[in-house]
C-alpha cells in the first residue's frame, strides 16, 4: 500500500471525525514532534505565522526531540487538514499526532 494512499485514508478519517465531533468554526489543537536540532520548530511556527496561534514547545527528557503544540481557531475541517499537509510538505521528518 502506498504512503500517499495511507495519507489520503488518514485525512478522510480525520475529516469525518472533525465534522462529527465539533461545530465549525472551532478551536483546534495541533501536535507535532520534531528532532530538536536545526530549525524544524521554526519551520512549523512559520506555517502558522500571523494566524493568532498559541504555540508551545517542550523538549523531550533527553533533549533529542521537541513537541510543538499549536492551538488556534480554524474555520472548517478542510482548513485543519490543509495545515497538516502544509507542515508535512515543509518540515522534513515531522511526526503529526
C-alpha positions as CSV (number, residue, x, y, z in Angstrom):
1,X,0.0,0.0,0.0
2,X,1.4,3.4,-0.9
3,X,2.2,6.1,1.6
4,X,0.1,8.6,-0.4
5,X,-2.9,6.2,-0.2
6,X,-2.4,5.8,3.6
7,X,-2.3,9.6,4.0
8,X,-5.5,10.0,2.0
9,X,-7.2,7.5,4.2
10,X,-5.9,9.2,7.3
11,X,-7.1,12.6,6.2
12,X,-10.5,11.2,5.1
13,X,-11.0,9.6,8.5
14,X,-9.8,12.8,10.3
15,X,-12.2,14.9,8.2
16,X,-15.1,12.6,9.2
17,X,-14.2,12.8,12.9
18,X,-13.8,16.5,12.8
19,X,-17.3,17.0,11.3
20,X,-18.8,14.6,13.8
21,X,-17.2,16.0,16.9
22,X,-17.2,19.8,16.6
23,X,-19.2,22.6,15.3
24,X,-17.3,24.9,12.9
25,X,-15.5,27.3,13.2
26,X,-13.8,25.7,16.2
27,X,-10.6,25.8,18.2
28,X,-8.2,23.1,17.2
29,X,-5.0,21.7,18.9
30,X,-2.3,20.5,16.6
31,X,0.6,18.4,18.0
32,X,3.8,17.7,16.2
33,X,7.1,16.1,17.2
34,X,10.4,17.0,15.5
35,X,14.1,16.4,16.0
36,X,15.4,19.3,18.2
37,X,18.5,20.1,16.1
38,X,18.2,22.6,13.2
39,X,15.3,24.9,12.6
40,X,12.5,22.4,12.4
41,X,10.5,24.1,15.2
42,X,10.9,27.4,13.5
43,X,9.7,25.9,10.2
44,X,6.5,24.7,11.9
45,X,5.9,28.0,13.5
46,X,6.3,29.7,10.1
47,X,3.4,27.7,8.7
48,X,1.1,29.2,11.5
49,X,2.5,32.8,11.3
50,X,0.0,35.6,11.5
51,X,-2.9,33.4,12.4
52,X,-3.3,34.2,16.1
53,X,-1.9,30.7,17.1
54,X,-0.8,30.0,20.6
55,X,2.4,27.9,20.2
56,X,4.0,25.9,23.0
57,X,7.2,23.8,22.7
58,X,8.6,21.2,25.1
59,X,11.8,19.4,24.7
60,X,11.9,15.6,25.4
61,X,13.6,14.3,28.6
62,X,17.0,13.8,26.8
63,X,16.5,16.9,24.5
64,X,16.7,15.0,21.3
65,X,13.1,15.8,20.3
66,X,10.8,18.7,20.7
67,X,7.0,18.6,20.9
68,X,5.1,21.5,19.4
69,X,1.5,22.2,20.4
70,X,-0.4,24.8,18.4
71,X,-3.9,26.0,19.4
72,X,-5.9,28.2,17.1
73,X,-9.3,28.9,15.7
74,X,-10.0,27.1,12.4
75,X,-12.9,27.7,10.1
76,X,-13.5,24.1,8.7
77,X,-12.1,20.6,8.9
78,X,-10.7,21.2,5.5
79,X,-8.6,24.1,6.8
80,X,-7.3,21.9,9.6
81,X,-6.2,19.2,7.1
82,X,-4.6,21.8,4.8
83,X,-2.4,23.0,7.6
84,X,-1.4,19.4,8.4
85,X,-0.5,18.9,4.8
86,X,1.5,22.2,4.7
87,X,3.5,21.2,7.7
88,X,4.3,17.7,6.4
89,X,5.3,19.2,3.0
90,X,7.6,21.9,4.5
91,X,9.2,20.1,7.5
92,X,11.2,17.0,6.9
93,X,10.8,14.2,9.4
94,X,7.9,15.8,11.3
95,X,5.5,13.5,13.2
96,X,1.9,14.6,13.3
97,X,-0.2,13.5,16.3
